[in-house]
């Protein structure tokens, strides 16, 4: 179930941190073949208003694919300050590392009013990866791009 919530706006010092890091949101975008395979198993979600898709620390129950519109991915420090904020665009897979690792989400994802998403359950995702291993390689490419982008952003800060 999706709950309504708002992601806190960064303070001036947090905005400085964000501006000093160049996190390329294209790292979250998957290849067309993977998106098409996931779409066949996805439930459609249209956001009539801004919606929190998942929160940092929450156990993953599936994968969100941003079909159209925008979403933000934020990370908070243990003290509650925003330390990262990235805008995601169409084609982005949201929540993939948590789903693959079966660990809590490390980010909070918020979709904006008018966004369209697909949601694939954990079970459907696992089944798809087992039935078509070539798609698993495409998933690994998305994960590798996220890691590479995070390392690059850290090296520039």
ZADO-1210 file (C-alpha; in nm, 4 decimals, padded with zeros to 6 digits):
<atoms>
<atom x="00.0000" y="00.0000" z="00.0000" code="UNK" pos="1"/>
<atom x="00.1339" y="00.3434" z="-00.0879" code="UNK" pos="2"/>
<atom x="00.1219" y="00.6125" z="00.1757" code="UNK" pos="3"/>
<atom x="00.1120" y="00.9846" z="00.1210" code="UNK" pos="4"/>
<atom x="00.4010" y="01.1790" z="00.2660" code="UNK" pos="5"/>
<atom x="00.6384" y="01.4554" z="00.1773" code="UNK" pos="6"/>
<atom x="01.0133" y="01.4379" z="00.1506" code="UNK" pos="7"/>
<atom x="01.1790" y="01.7085" z="00.3644" code="UNK" pos="8"/>
<atom x="01.3372" y="01.9969" z="00.1778" code="UNK" pos="9"/>
<atom x="01.7130" y="02.0345" z="00.2282" code="UNK" pos="10"/>
<atom x="01.8501" y="02.3092" z="00.4498" code="UNK" pos="11"/>
<atom x="02.1128" y="02.5494" z="00.3193" code="UNK" pos="12"/>
<atom x="02.4036" y="02.3285" z="00.4316" code="UNK" pos="13"/>
<atom x="02.2359" y="02.0220" z="00.2829" code="UNK" pos="14"/>
<atom x="02.1767" y="02.2092" z="-00.0431" code="UNK" pos="15"/>
<atom x="02.5485" y="02.2896" z="-00.0508" code="UNK" pos="16"/>
<atom x="02.6322" y="01.9204" z="-00.0121" code="UNK" pos="17"/>
<atom x="02.3926" y="01.8297" z="-00.2931" code="UNK" pos="18"/>
<atom x="02.5337" y="02.0958" z="-00.5196" code="UNK" pos="19"/>
<atom x="02.8862" y="01.9685" z="-00.4632" code="UNK" pos="20"/>
<atom x="02.7972" y="01.6156" z="-00.5764" code="UNK" pos="21"/>
<atom x="02.7150" y="01.5313" z="-00.9369" code="UNK" pos="22"/>
<atom x="02.5012" y="01.2171" z="-00.9193" code="UNK" pos="23"/>
<atom x="02.3968" y="01.1167" z="-01.2698" code="UNK" pos="24"/>
<atom x="02.0370" y="00.9924" z="-01.2494" code="UNK" pos="25"/>
<atom x="02.0754" y="00.8040" z="-01.5796" code="UNK" pos="26"/>
<atom x="02.2366" y="00.5277" z="-01.3711" code="UNK" pos="27"/>
<atom x="01.8870" y="00.4180" z="-01.2703" code="UNK" pos="28"/>
<atom x="01.7677" y="00.3754" z="-01.6321" code="UNK" pos="29"/>
<atom x="01.7374" y="00.0217" z="-01.7681" code="UNK" pos="30"/>
<atom x="01.7739" y="-00.1113" z="-02.1209" code="UNK" pos="31"/>
<atom x="01.4565" y="-00.1295" z="-02.3283" code="UNK" pos="32"/>
<atom x="01.4477" y="-00.5118" z="-02.3358" code="UNK" pos="33"/>
<atom x="01.4510" y="-00.5294" z="-01.9552" code="UNK" pos="34"/>
<atom x="01.1817" y="-00.2613" z="-01.9231" code="UNK" pos="35"/>
<atom x="00.9597" y="-00.4414" z="-02.1737" code="UNK" pos="36"/>
<atom x="00.9938" y="-00.7732" z="-01.9887" code="UNK" pos="37"/>
<atom x="00.9166" y="-00.6087" z="-01.6545" code="UNK" pos="38"/>
<atom x="00.6192" y="-00.4218" z="-01.8043" code="UNK" pos="39"/>
<atom x="00.4504" y="-00.7539" z="-01.8852" code="UNK" pos="40"/>
<atom x="00.4411" y="-00.8329" z="-01.5130" code="UNK" pos="41"/>
<atom x="00.3805" y="-00.4840" z="-01.3804" code="UNK" pos="42"/>
<atom x="00.0717" y="-00.3339" z="-01.2216" code="UNK" pos="43"/>
<atom x="00.0040" y="00.0239" z="-01.3373" code="UNK" pos="44"/>
<atom x="00.0144" y="00.3043" z="-01.0833" code="UNK" pos="45"/>
<atom x="-00.0857" y="00.6584" z="-01.1756" code="UNK" pos="46"/>
<atom x="-00.0117" y="00.9294" z="-00.9211" code="UNK" pos="47"/>
<atom x="-00.3009" y="01.1707" z="-00.8816" code="UNK" pos="48"/>
<atom x="-00.0808" y="01.3539" z="-00.6309" code="UNK" pos="49"/>
<atom x="00.2753" y="01.3322" z="-00.4976" code="UNK" pos="50"/>
<atom x="00.3315" y="00.9905" z="-00.3368" code="UNK" pos="51"/>
<atom x="00.6021" y="00.8227" z="-00.1356" code="UNK" pos="52"/>
<atom x="00.6715" y="00.4875" z="-00.3010" code="UNK" pos="53"/>
<atom x="00.9016" y="00.3518" z="-00.0313" code="UNK" pos="54"/>
<atom x="01.1029" y="00.4865" z="00.2577" code="UNK" pos="55"/>
<atom x="01.4617" y="00.4432" z="00.3666" code="UNK" pos="56"/>
<atom x="01.4812" y="00.1519" z="00.6104" code="UNK" pos="57"/>
<atom x="01.1621" y="-00.0165" z="00.4845" code="UNK" pos="58"/>
<atom x="01.1784" y="-00.3807" z="00.3707" code="UNK" pos="59"/>
<atom x="01.1467" y="-00.4120" z="-00.0094" code="UNK" pos="60"/>
<atom x="00.8348" y="-00.5715" z="-00.1532" code="UNK" pos="61"/>
<atom x="00.8929" y="-00.5036" z="-00.5198" code="UNK" pos="62"/>
<atom x="01.0371" y="-00.2843" z="-00.7912" code="UNK" pos="63"/>
<atom x="00.8998" y="00.0425" z="-00.9302" code="UNK" pos="64"/>
<atom x="00.9587" y="00.1437" z="-01.2929" code="UNK" pos="65"/>
<atom x="00.9063" y="00.5068" z="-01.3772" code="UNK" pos="66"/>
<atom x="00.7099" y="00.5083" z="-01.7053" code="UNK" pos="67"/>
<atom x="00.6596" y="00.8839" z="-01.7273" code="UNK" pos="68"/>
<atom x="00.6961" y="01.1871" z="-01.5061" code="UNK" pos="69"/>
<atom x="00.9529" y="01.2429" z="-01.2345" code="UNK" pos="70"/>
<atom x="01.0484" y="01.1012" z="-00.8982" code="UNK" pos="71"/>
<atom x="01.3079" y="01.1928" z="-00.6391" code="UNK" pos="72"/>
<atom x="01.5374" y="00.9610" z="-00.4514" code="UNK" pos="73"/>
<atom x="01.6656" y="01.0938" z="-00.1209" code="UNK" pos="74"/>
<atom x="01.8950" y="00.9611" z="00.1495" code="UNK" pos="75"/>
<atom x="01.8924" y="01.0807" z="00.5064" code="UNK" pos="76"/>
<atom x="02.1685" y="01.0634" z="00.7641" code="UNK" pos="77"/>
<atom x="02.1023" y="00.8910" z="01.0981" code="UNK" pos="78"/>
<atom x="02.0271" y="01.2381" z="01.2404" code="UNK" pos="79"/>
<atom x="01.7579" y="01.3008" z="00.9779" code="UNK" pos="80"/>
<atom x="01.9330" y="01.5493" z="00.7511" code="UNK" pos="81"/>
<atom x="01.9073" y="01.4995" z="00.3758" code="UNK" pos="82"/>
<atom x="02.2474" y="01.4020" z="00.2369" code="UNK" pos="83"/>
<atom x="02.1487" y="01.3130" z="-00.1201" code="UNK" pos="84"/>
<atom x="01.8651" y="01.4049" z="-00.3519" code="UNK" pos="85"/>
<atom x="01.8468" y="01.2800" z="-00.7119" code="UNK" pos="86"/>
<atom x="01.5741" y="01.3307" z="-00.9699" code="UNK" pos="87"/>
<atom x="01.4783" y="01.0168" z="-01.1629" code="UNK" pos="88"/>
<atom x="01.3135" y="01.0200" z="-01.5041" code="UNK" pos="89"/>
<atom x="01.1261" y="00.7786" z="-01.7322" code="UNK" pos="90"/>
<atom x="01.2934" y="00.4391" z="-01.7655" code="UNK" pos="91"/>
<atom x="01.4350" y="00.4448" z="-01.4123" code="UNK" pos="92"/>
<atom x="01.4155" y="00.1397" z="-01.1891" code="UNK" pos="93"/>
<atom x="01.3494" y="00.2399" z="-00.8302" code="UNK" pos="94"/>
<atom x="01.4385" y="00.0123" z="-00.5406" code="UNK" pos="95"/>
<atom x="01.6484" y="-00.2360" z="-00.7355" code="UNK" pos="96"/>
<atom x="01.9477" y="-00.2706" z="-00.4966" code="UNK" pos="97"/>
<atom x="01.7196" y="-00.3372" z="-00.1985" code="UNK" pos="98"/>
<atom x="01.5168" y="-00.5916" z="-00.3929" code="UNK" pos="99"/>
<atom x="01.8241" y="-00.7781" z="-00.5201" code="UNK" pos="100"/>
<atom x="02.0009" y="-00.7713" z="-00.1841" code="UNK" pos="101"/>
<atom x="01.6856" y="-00.8428" z="00.0162" code="UNK" pos="102"/>
<atom x="01.7874" y="-00.5589" z="00.2465" code="UNK" pos="103"/>
<atom x="01.5964" y="-00.2467" z="00.3530" code="UNK" pos="104"/>
<atom x="01.5739" y="00.0423" z="00.1083" code="UNK" pos="105"/>
<atom x="01.8684" y="00.2809" z="00.1476" code="UNK" pos="106"/>
<atom x="01.6750" y="00.5645" z="-00.0173" code="UNK" pos="107"/>
<atom x="01.3288" y="00.7150" z="-00.0034" code="UNK" pos="108"/>
<atom x="01.1475" y="00.7396" z="-00.3379" code="UNK" pos="109"/>
<atom x="00.8779" y="00.9960" z="-00.4050" code="UNK" pos="110"/>
<atom x="00.6848" y="01.0132" z="-00.7339" code="UNK" pos="111"/>
<atom x="00.5348" y="01.3462" z="-00.8369" code="UNK" pos="112"/>
<atom x="00.1790" y="01.4210" z="-00.9385" code="UNK" pos="113"/>
<atom x="00.1091" y="01.2884" z="-01.2868" code="UNK" pos="114"/>
<atom x="00.3831" y="01.0250" z="-01.2799" code="UNK" pos="115"/>
<atom x="00.3022" y="00.6805" z="-01.4157" code="UNK" pos="116"/>
<atom x="00.4794" y="00.3794" z="-01.2751" code="UNK" pos="117"/>
<atom x="00.4792" y="00.0061" z="-01.3060" code="UNK" pos="118"/>
<atom x="00.5149" y="-00.2080" z="-00.9953" code="UNK" pos="119"/>
<atom x="00.6565" y="-00.5609" z="-01.0100" code="UNK" pos="120"/>
<atom x="00.6265" y="-00.7736" z="-00.6977" code="UNK" pos="121"/>
<atom x="00.9304" y="-00.9441" z="-00.5488" code="UNK" pos="122"/>
<atom x="00.7885" y="-01.2826" z="-00.6537" code="UNK" pos="123"/>
<atom x="00.7288" y="-01.1805" z="-01.0154" code="UNK" pos="124"/>
<atom x="01.0723" y="-01.0205" z="-01.0378" code="UNK" pos="125"/>
<atom x="01.2439" y="-01.3329" z="-00.9031" code="UNK" pos="126"/>
<atom x="01.0465" y="-01.5558" z="-01.1381" code="UNK" pos="127"/>
<atom x="01.1406" y="-01.3422" z="-01.4374" code="UNK" pos="128"/>
<atom x="01.5110" y="-01.3485" z="-01.3479" code="UNK" pos="129"/>
<atom x="01.5036" y="-01.7281" z="-01.3146" code="UNK" pos="130"/>
<atom x="01.3166" y="-01.7863" z="-01.6405" code="UNK" pos="131"/>
<atom x="01.5268" y="-01.5468" z="-01.8502" code="UNK" pos="132"/>
<atom x="01.8869" y="-01.5236" z="-01.7241" code="UNK" pos="133"/>
<atom x="01.9785" y="-01.2824" z="-02.0064" code="UNK" pos="134"/>
<atom x="01.7637" y="-01.0245" z="-01.8270" code="UNK" pos="135"/>
<atom x="01.9630" y="-01.0791" z="-01.5084" code="UNK" pos="136"/>
<atom x="02.2707" y="-00.9491" z="-01.6939" code="UNK" pos="137"/>
<atom x="02.0762" y="-00.6333" z="-01.7819" code="UNK" pos="138"/>
<atom x="01.9814" y="-00.5921" z="-01.4155" code="UNK" pos="139"/>
<atom x="02.3485" y="-00.6238" z="-01.3223" code="UNK" pos="140"/>
<atom x="02.4300" y="-00.3471" z="-01.5716" code="UNK" pos="141"/>
<atom x="02.1869" y="-00.1121" z="-01.3948" code="UNK" pos="142"/>
<atom x="02.3376" y="-00.2000" z="-01.0557" code="UNK" pos="143"/>
<atom x="02.6903" y="-00.1505" z="-01.1906" code="UNK" pos="144"/>
<atom x="02.5920" y="00.1907" z="-01.3310" code="UNK" pos="145"/>
<atom x="02.4529" y="00.2935" z="-00.9908" code="UNK" pos="146"/>
<atom x="02.7747" y="00.1887" z="-00.8149" code="UNK" pos="147"/>
<atom x="02.9938" y="00.3591" z="-01.0750" code="UNK" pos="148"/>
<atom x="02.7902" y="00.6789" z="-01.0547" code="UNK" pos="149"/>
<atom x="02.7976" y="00.6833" z="-00.6734" code="UNK" pos="150"/>
<atom x="03.1756" y="00.6354" z="-00.6741" code="UNK" pos="151"/>
<atom x="03.2184" y="00.9102" z="-00.9303" code="UNK" pos="152"/>
<atom x="02.9990" y="01.1460" z="-00.7257" code="UNK" pos="153"/>
<atom x="03.2004" y="01.0735" z="-00.4132" code="UNK" pos="154"/>
<atom x="03.5295" y="01.1333" z="-00.5909" code="UNK" pos="155"/>
<atom x="03.4096" y="01.4798" z="-00.6991" code="UNK" pos="156"/>
<atom x="03.2857" y="01.5900" z="-00.3576" code="UNK" pos="157"/>
</atoms>
